[in-house]
Amino acid sequence: MREEKNKEHFKPSSWNGLPYNHFGDYLKDKYHTRILKVPINAGLICPNRDGTISDRGCIFCSEDGSASSTADNSLSIEEQMDRAVSGFSRKDAETRYIAYFQAFTNTYAPVNSLRKLYDRALSTEKIIGLMIGTRPDCLPDDVIELISSYSKPGFELWVELGMQSSCDKSLRYLNRGHSHPDTADSVTRLAAKGIPVCAHIILGIPGESWNDMMETAEEVSRLPISGVKIHQLHIIRGTPLAEMNAIDPVKLMSMCEYVSTICDFIERLRPDILIHRLTGDRDAASLIGPDWGLNKGTIQQAILEEFSKRQTFQGFLIQDKY
């Protein structure tokens, strides 16, 4: 399926030996110290759960809104952040942190309320950045203006956007409640304000063909997207997808299929796009499948080995376009 290109052309030498542009290495090279993300559950909700769009939510989303176990909204933002920092085993005196508003939709509130939440997180010691997880249909102009007000030299600002796929049929299957044009519009308006966007992508959505997934990769490269988080579709206990799976088993990707597909995907990404994540993970107690998703290190190593076998890298198949 993959086109052949001149393997010697364009291969970047600044990726620390990796075949892709890794976000962790970017942070280390930029700040010259370890940077860790501190997850926050700000107690916000989602229009796909509160009845505005739906009361069902996205079929893959758990009751915690994909929050880290340390992000407990019964605690204050400050307490959550202290708890998360205390739990990091890799930190040292020089470590710095990014405040990561992770759970649910973190732009789904009036601007004044959002400003107070963001400011509280940024008042914590050693915070050098802000990441805000949200949906494409929850970014009115006044919220984008607020987010852009935090942009300054030496400050790491990102909006993490639930794109998932460029295929509207897949967004309907996932019960996302928005269309791909909504995503393209939000990305364009954020980029116009100089706000980097990290798009969340799911591979292995039932009904998507290989071509559909590659079209998503090409759309990511076409849009002014600065980063991606990629993960396999997985089934979490207590979700609508788990209920669907109990009635009619959902076909999930095998690990081999996922490794091959994600390499195909990355070969079609612009080389300047930062890879924030290569796979999703959940604790064993909450995960129904796929079981191989528990072995994050094994998956990452398999991806490296696949790229080595192919002798390819990020952007390999679009070198003549960008």
C-alpha positions in Angstrom: 0.0 0.0 0.0 2.9 2.4 0.8 4.4 4.4 -2.0 8.2 4.2 -2.4 10.2 7.4 -1.9 13.9 8.3 -1.8 14.7 7.0 1.8 17.7 9.4 2.1 15.7 12.5 1.3 14.6 14.7 4.3 15.1 12.3 7.2 15.5 14.6 10.2 18.6 14.3 12.4 17.1 16.2 15.3 14.7 13.5 16.7 17.2 11.8 19.0 17.4 8.7 16.9 13.6 8.3 16.8 11.6 7.9 13.5 9.1 10.5 14.7 9.0 13.9 16.3 8.5 13.1 20.0 6.8 15.7 22.2 8.9 14.6 25.3 12.1 15.3 23.5 10.8 18.6 22.3 10.1 19.6 25.9 13.5 18.5 27.1 15.3 20.3 24.3 13.3 23.5 24.9 13.4 23.7 28.7 16.6 21.6 29.4 14.9 19.8 32.3 12.2 17.2 33.0 8.7 18.5 32.3 5.7 16.6 33.7 2.0 17.1 33.1 -0.2 17.6 36.2 -3.8 16.3 35.5 -6.7 18.3 36.8 -10.4 17.6 37.0 -12.0 21.1 37.3 -15.5 19.7 37.9 -16.7 20.8 34.4 -19.1 18.7 32.4 -19.7 18.2 28.7 -22.6 19.3 26.3 -22.7 15.7 25.2 -23.6 14.6 28.7 -25.8 17.4 30.1 -28.5 17.1 27.5 -27.4 20.1 25.4 -26.4 17.7 22.6 -27.0 14.3 24.3 -27.1 12.8 27.7 -25.3 9.7 26.6 -21.8 11.0 26.0 -19.3 9.7 23.6 -19.5 5.9 23.6 -15.9 5.4 24.6 -15.8 7.9 27.4 -15.8 6.7 31.0 -17.7 8.2 33.9 -14.5 10.0 35.0 -14.2 11.8 31.6 -10.9 10.1 30.9 -9.3 11.7 34.0 -6.2 10.4 35.7 -6.7 8.7 39.0 -5.1 11.7 40.8 -7.6 14.1 39.2 -10.4 13.9 41.8 -12.8 16.9 41.6 -13.8 16.3 45.2 -10.4 17.9 45.9 -9.5 21.5 45.1 -7.4 22.2 42.0 -4.4 22.9 44.3 -4.9 19.7 46.2 -5.2 17.7 43.0 -1.9 19.2 41.7 -0.1 18.6 45.0 -1.3 15.0 45.0 -0.2 14.4 41.4 3.3 16.0 42.0 3.8 13.9 45.1 3.0 10.8 43.2 5.6 11.4 40.4 8.5 9.0 40.9 10.8 10.6 38.3 10.8 14.2 39.5 13.7 16.1 41.0 14.4 19.6 42.2 14.7 21.0 38.7 11.5 19.4 37.4 8.9 21.8 36.0 5.2 21.1 35.4 2.4 21.8 32.9 -1.1 22.3 34.4 -3.3 19.8 32.4 -7.1 20.4 32.4 -7.9 16.8 31.4 -11.3 15.6 32.4 -14.4 16.3 30.3 -14.7 19.6 28.4 -12.5 22.4 29.9 -13.8 25.3 27.9 -17.5 24.6 28.6 -18.2 27.4 31.0 -18.4 31.2 31.0 -15.1 33.0 30.3 -14.9 34.5 33.8 -15.3 31.1 35.4 -12.6 29.6 33.1 -10.2 32.4 33.8 -10.5 31.7 37.6 -9.9 28.0 37.1 -6.8 28.5 34.8 -5.3 31.2 37.1 -5.6 29.0 40.1 -3.7 26.2 38.4 -1.0 28.6 37.2 -0.5 30.0 40.6 1.0 26.7 41.7 4.8 26.7 42.0 7.0 25.5 39.1 4.2 25.6 36.5 5.5 26.5 33.1 2.6 25.6 30.9 -1.1 25.1 30.4 -2.9 22.3 28.5 -6.7 22.5 28.0 -8.7 19.4 26.8 -11.9 20.3 25.0 -14.3 19.6 22.1 -14.3 21.3 18.7 -17.8 22.7 19.3 -17.0 24.3 22.6 -14.6 27.0 21.5 -16.4 30.3 21.0 -14.3 33.3 20.1 -14.3 34.8 23.6 -12.9 31.6 25.0 -10.2 31.4 22.3 -9.3 35.0 23.2 -9.0 34.1 26.9 -6.7 31.2 26.1 -4.6 33.3 23.8 -4.0 35.8 26.6 -1.8 33.2 28.4 0.6 32.9 25.4 4.0 34.3 26.2 7.6 33.4 25.5 8.8 30.4 27.5 5.3 29.3 28.4 4.0 26.0 27.0 0.4 26.6 25.9 -1.7 23.9 24.2 -5.4 23.1 23.4 -6.0 19.4 23.2 -8.9 18.9 20.8 -11.0 15.7 20.4 -10.8 15.3 16.6 -10.9 11.4 16.8 -11.4 11.1 13.0 -12.0 13.2 9.9 -14.8 10.8 8.9 -18.3 12.1 9.9 -19.7 8.6 9.8 -17.2 7.6 12.5 -18.0 10.7 14.6 -21.7 9.6 14.4 -20.8 6.1 15.5 -18.8 7.5 18.4 -21.8 9.8 19.3 -19.5 12.8 19.3 -22.3 15.2 18.5 -20.1 17.4 16.2 -18.9 17.1 12.6 -15.4 17.3 11.1 -16.1 20.8 9.7 -16.5 21.8 13.4 -13.0 20.5 14.0 -11.5 22.2 11.0 -13.1 25.5 12.0 -11.9 25.4 15.6 -8.4 24.4 14.6 -8.2 27.3 12.1 -9.5 29.8 14.6 -7.1 28.6 17.4 -4.1 28.6 15.0 -5.0 32.2 13.9 -4.5 33.2 17.5 -1.1 31.4 17.7 -2.5 28.6 19.9 -0.9 25.2 19.2 -3.5 22.4 18.8 -2.9 18.8 19.7 -5.5 16.6 18.0 -6.7 13.4 19.6 -7.0 10.5 17.1 -8.6 7.1 17.5 -7.5 4.3 15.2 -9.6 1.2 14.7 -13.1 2.7 14.9 -15.6 0.1 13.6 -16.6 0.8 10.0 -13.4 2.7 9.2 -11.3 1.4 6.4 -7.6 1.7 6.1 -8.2 4.5 3.5 -10.4 6.3 6.0 -7.7 6.3 8.6 -5.1 7.5 6.1 -7.5 10.3 5.0 -7.5 11.4 8.7 -3.7 11.5 8.7 -3.7 13.6 5.5 -6.3 16.0 7.0 -4.2 16.4 10.1 -1.3 17.4 7.9 -3.4 19.7 5.9 -4.8 21.6 8.9 -2.6 23.9 11.1 -2.3 21.2 13.8 0.9 21.2 15.9 0.6 17.9 17.7 -1.3 14.6 17.9 -2.2 12.0 20.5 -3.0 8.7 18.9 -4.5 5.6 20.5 -6.3 2.5 19.7 -10.1 2.2 20.3 -10.4 0.4 23.6 -13.5 -0.6 25.6 -13.8 0.6 29.2 -16.2 -0.8 31.7 -19.3 1.3 32.3 -19.2 3.0 28.9 -21.9 2.8 26.2 -19.3 1.0 24.1 -19.1 -1.7 26.8 -22.9 -2.1 26.6 -22.8 -2.4 22.9 -20.0 -4.9 23.1 -22.0 -7.1 25.5 -24.8 -7.3 22.9 -22.7 -7.6 19.8 -18.9 -8.0 20.2 -17.0 -5.0 18.8 -14.2 -5.9 16.4 -11.0 -4.4 17.9 -7.6 -4.1 16.2 -4.9 -6.7 17.0 -1.6 -5.3 18.2 0.0 -6.2 14.9 -2.8 -4.4 13.0 -2.4 -1.3 15.2 1.4 -1.2 14.9 1.2 -1.4 11.1 -1.6 1.2 10.9 0.0 3.7 13.2 3.2 3.6 11.2 1.2 4.1 8.0 -0.5 7.0 9.7 2.7 8.7 11.0 4.4 8.3 7.5 1.7 10.7 6.3 2.1 13.3 9.1 4.0 16.6 8.5 7.4 16.2 10.1 6.9 19.3 12.3 3.8 17.8 14.0 4.8 16.6 17.5 3.7 13.1 18.6 2.4 13.5 22.1 1.3 9.9 22.5 1.4 6.6 20.5 -1.0 4.5 22.4 -3.7 4.7 25.1 -3.6 2.9 28.3 -6.1 2.0 31.1 -5.7 0.1 34.3 -6.5 -3.6 34.0 -9.6 -3.4 36.3 -11.4 -1.0 34.0 -10.2 -2.3 30.6 -12.4 -4.8 28.7 -10.2 -4.9 25.6 -7.9 -5.0 23.8 -5.7 -6.8 26.4 -2.5 -5.8 24.5 -3.3 -2.2 25.4 -1.9 -2.9 28.9 1.6 -3.3 27.5 2.5 0.2 26.6 6.2 -0.2 26.5 5.9 -3.3 24.3 3.7 -1.5 21.8 6.1 1.5 21.6 9.0 -0.9 21.0 7.1 -2.7 18.3 6.4 0.6 16.6 10.1 1.4 16.6 10.9 -2.0 15.2 8.3 -1.6 12.4 9.8 1.7 11.4 13.3 0.2 11.4 12.1 -2.7 9.2 10.5 -0.3 6.8 13.4 2.2 6.9 10.8 5.0 7.0 9.9 7.8 9.4 7.4 10.6 10.1 6.5 12.5 6.9 8.1 9.9 4.6 5.2 9.7 2.2 4.5 13.4 2.0 8.0 14.8 1.6 7.1 16.4 -1.7 4.0 18.2 -0.3 5.5 20.1 2.7 
